[in-house]
Amino acid sequence: MIFDADRLRQLCPEASADIIEKIAPALDKHAPDAGITTLLRRSHLIAQLAHESAGFRRLVENLNYSPSRIAQVWPRLAKRADKLAHKPEALANAAYANKIGNGDEASGDGWRYRGRGLIQLTGRDNYRAASAQLGLSLPSNPDQAAEPDTAVQIALWFWRSRACNVAADLDDVEAVTRKINGGINGLADREHLTERAKRIFTTQPSEGLIA
């Protein structure tokens, strides 16, 4: 195995044991079908997944934000930050209302279709698109996106749909990040993880690959 739990743990020592034990076999099974067949592609993919999932510690978006963090991430909500702070459901409904296929704030779509999985699939439109491509029922069962095997399949679909292998082949972390994130949030951490991954996800046995 290339994507085994030991390698994932080397990359992210604080990872959830339950998560990495379950996603490792799914990654090893499905990654080649997404063209993840070279060291560069493996390294860029796994680094992005690690960052998006907080070091493989969660598969559901954390929306328990302080007022200052809300104002930083969603400036348009700055005036409401005190009321939305530490209220994940209310924040999700406010932050994701009337975008990505969601209804208004009262619809509850923001919370229903909040970020899930290894790549933080977000919004009704993206849940629908992933379902159509993968033969799933995510709009009616959004929690399925946080199930490890499904999370891997969604992440690889998302990766393919945005031609991330092209940027990975150029070893361009910023370009990959823009495709995944839509911006460059967390770029320094993504760069650090990518460099570590290059030393870990080789075709060699996984023991002792990195200090």
C-alpha positions in Angstrom: 0.0 0.0 0.0 1.1 3.6 -0.7 -1.7 5.3 1.3 -1.4 3.3 4.4 -2.3 4.5 7.9 1.4 4.6 9.0 2.2 7.1 6.3 -0.8 9.2 7.0 0.2 9.2 10.7 3.8 10.3 9.7 2.3 13.2 7.8 -0.1 14.2 10.5 0.9 12.8 13.9 -2.2 14.2 15.6 -4.6 12.6 13.2 -7.6 10.7 14.4 -6.8 7.0 14.4 -10.3 6.2 13.5 -10.3 8.4 10.4 -6.9 7.4 9.0 -7.5 3.7 9.5 -10.7 4.0 7.5 -9.6 6.3 4.7 -6.3 4.6 4.0 -7.7 1.5 2.2 -10.2 3.7 0.3 -7.4 6.0 -0.9 -5.3 3.1 -1.9 -8.2 1.6 -3.8 -9.6 4.7 -5.6 -6.6 7.0 -6.1 -5.2 5.3 -9.2 -8.6 5.7 -10.9 -8.2 9.5 -10.5 -4.7 9.4 -12.1 -2.9 9.6 -8.7 0.0 7.5 -9.9 3.1 9.6 -9.4 4.9 10.9 -6.3 4.0 14.5 -7.2 0.4 13.8 -7.6 0.2 11.7 -4.4 2.0 14.4 -2.5 -0.1 17.3 -3.6 -3.3 15.3 -3.2 -2.6 14.1 0.3 -1.3 17.5 1.5 -4.4 19.2 0.4 -6.7 16.6 2.0 -4.6 16.8 5.2 -5.0 20.6 5.4 -8.7 20.6 4.5 -9.5 18.0 7.2 -7.4 19.7 9.9 -4.7 17.0 9.8 -7.2 14.2 9.4 -8.9 15.1 12.6 -12.4 15.9 11.3 -14.7 15.2 8.4 -17.3 17.8 9.2 -16.7 21.6 9.1 -16.0 23.2 12.4 -18.2 26.4 12.6 -17.7 27.1 16.3 -16.1 30.5 15.6 -15.3 33.5 17.8 -16.6 37.0 16.8 -13.2 38.1 15.6 -12.8 35.0 13.4 -16.3 35.4 11.9 -15.5 39.0 11.0 -12.3 37.9 9.4 -13.7 35.0 7.3 -17.1 36.6 6.5 -16.7 40.4 6.6 -20.3 40.9 5.6 -21.3 39.2 8.9 -19.1 41.4 11.1 -22.0 43.3 12.5 -23.7 40.1 13.5 -20.6 38.4 14.7 -21.4 38.6 18.5 -24.8 37.0 17.9 -23.4 34.2 15.7 -20.3 33.4 17.7 -20.2 29.9 19.0 -23.5 29.0 17.4 -22.4 26.7 14.5 -25.9 26.1 13.0 -26.8 29.8 13.0 -23.5 30.7 11.5 -23.7 28.1 8.8 -27.2 29.3 7.8 -26.1 32.9 7.7 -22.7 32.3 6.0 -24.0 30.0 3.2 -27.4 31.4 2.5 -28.4 32.1 -1.1 -25.2 30.7 -2.6 -23.9 27.4 -4.0 -27.5 26.4 -4.6 -28.7 27.0 -1.0 -31.9 28.7 0.0 -32.2 31.6 2.3 -31.1 31.7 5.9 -34.4 30.4 7.2 -34.2 27.3 4.9 -31.5 25.7 7.0 -29.6 24.8 3.8 -26.4 26.4 5.1 -26.2 24.0 8.0 -27.7 21.0 6.1 -25.0 21.4 3.3 -22.1 22.6 5.4 -18.6 21.4 4.6 -18.1 17.6 5.0 -15.5 15.1 3.9 -11.9 15.3 3.2 -12.3 18.2 0.8 -15.1 20.0 2.7 -17.9 19.6 0.1 -20.2 22.6 0.7 -23.5 23.8 -0.7 -26.5 22.1 -2.2 -25.2 22.4 -5.8 -21.9 20.6 -5.0 -23.8 17.9 -3.1 -26.0 17.4 -6.2 -23.0 17.4 -8.6 -21.1 14.8 -6.5 -24.2 12.7 -6.3 -24.8 12.7 -10.0 -21.2 11.7 -10.7 -20.9 9.1 -8.0 -24.4 7.6 -8.0 -25.0 8.8 -4.4 -28.0 10.4 -2.6 -26.2 13.2 -0.9 -28.9 15.9 -1.1 -31.3 13.8 0.9 -28.6 12.2 3.0 -25.8 14.8 3.4 -24.2 13.1 6.3 -23.1 10.4 3.9 -20.4 12.8 2.7 -18.6 12.4 6.0 -18.4 8.6 5.8 -14.8 7.7 5.1 -15.1 5.8 1.9 -17.6 8.3 0.5 -15.4 11.2 1.6 -12.5 9.7 -0.4 -14.6 9.2 -3.5 -15.9 12.8 -3.3 -12.4 14.2 -2.8 -11.1 12.4 -5.8 -14.1 13.4 -8.0 -13.5 17.0 -6.9 -9.8 16.7 -7.7 -10.5 15.3 -11.2 -13.2 17.8 -11.9 -10.8 20.7 -11.4 -7.9 19.1 -13.3 -5.7 19.3 -10.2 -3.3 16.7 -11.6 -2.2 19.3 -14.1 -1.1 21.7 -11.4 0.4 18.9 -9.3 2.5 17.8 -12.3 4.0 21.3 -12.3 4.7 21.0 -8.5 2.7 24.3 -8.1 1.2 24.3 -4.6 -0.4 27.7 -5.1 -2.2 26.6 -8.3 -3.5 23.4 -6.7 -4.6 25.4 -3.7 -6.6 27.8 -5.8 -8.3 24.9 -7.5 -9.2 23.4 -4.2 -9.9 26.5 -2.1 -10.8 29.1 -4.6 -8.1 31.3 -3.0 -4.9 30.7 -1.1 -6.1 30.2 2.4 -3.6 28.2 4.5 -1.0 28.2 1.7 2.0 28.0 4.0 0.6 25.0 5.7 -0.3 23.3 2.4 3.3 24.0 1.2 4.8 22.5 4.3 2.5 19.4 4.1 3.4 18.9 0.4 7.1 18.9 1.1 6.7 16.4 3.9 4.5 14.2 1.7 7.2 14.0 -1.0 9.4 12.3 1.5 6.7 10.0 2.8 4.5 8.8 -0.1 7.2 7.1 -2.2 7.0 3.5 -3.4 9.3 2.4 -0.6 8.1 0.6 2.5 6.5 3.2 4.9 8.7 2.6 7.9 11.3 5.2 8.7 10.7 7.4 5.7 10.9 10.7 7.6 12.3 11.9 10.9 
